[in-house]
Amino acid sequence: MKRKPVDGRVFVPELVATLRRDGAQQELLSPAVGQWRNAPSAGQLVIPGASLGELEILGVQHHLRAPAQAAGLVLEQEGPRLARQPVAYGDVLLRLDPEASPAAAGSAAAEAAAEADAQGLVFCTPLSGRFYARPAPDEPPFVAAGDIIETGQAIALLEVMKTFNRITYGGEGLPARARVIAVVPADQDDVDEGDVLLRVEAV
């Protein structure tokens, strides 16, 4: 398990699934006992570091990611898919087919790229939770339209399972310095992983 220090006080727990090969297919295994939710759907492309949902362990929600060298389309799971799936250590979470419909995988990547182009430069939330634009109710917002922000700068708090996570600007494809065009969610809006938080432009 990796723990990312946030503001020296709050931690965002993160787990990485285990990879096991089963012939031509790949199996992603649970790294711990818990309740698994927000799983990728059948046909979705999984790449290294991709989100596999959340694993709740003793009431603490952990972000679950794909391991290095995981790659393929999610195969249909046998049996019912529950909103909160109880799993044990080593249980098979997903089966991937690296060779299943590469054209579909390429199409999905192309669609994602086209959507990013249509939106312009955007910073998206890495987690699902409640968005807080201010560090406290009586304090000014972290960022506002027109502000210049830099990589590593705090732009919001996100409440996940009653834990406040400080969200910092930065990521692949984003400039080190940017001007905020718009803060998309309203204060205390609920957001899902991947939702746009900021629209920005390079400066």
Stockholm file with secondary structure:
# STOCKHOLM 1.0

chainA/1-203         MKRKPVDGRVFVPELVATLRRDGAQQELLSPAVGQWRNAPSAGQLVIPGASLGELEILGVQHHLRAPAQAAGLVLEQEGPRLARQPVAYGDVLLRLDPEASPAAAGSAAAEAAAEADAQGLVFCTPLSGRFYARPAPDEPPFVAAGDIIETGQAIALLEVMKTFNRITYGGEGLPARARVIAVVPADQDDVDEGDVLLRVEAV
#=GR chainA/1-203 SS CEEEEETTTEEEEEEECEEEEETTEEEEECSSSEEEESCCCTTCEECTTCEEEEEEETTEEEEEECCTTCCEEECCCSSCCCSSEEECTTCEEEEEETTSCHHHHHHHHHHHHHHHHHHCEEEECSSCEEEESSSSTTSCCSCCTTCEEETTCEEEEEEETTEEEEEECCCTTCCSEEEEEEECSCTTCEECTTCEEEEEEEC
#=GC SS_cons         CEEEEETTTEEEEEEECEEEEETTEEEEECSSSEEEESCCCTTCEECTTCEEEEEEETTEEEEEECCTTCCEEECCCSSCCCSSEEECTTCEEEEEETTSCHHHHHHHHHHHHHHHHHHCEEEECSSCEEEESSSSTTSCCSCCTTCEEETTCEEEEEEETTEEEEEECCCTTCCSEEEEEEECSCTTCEECTTCEEEEEEEC
//
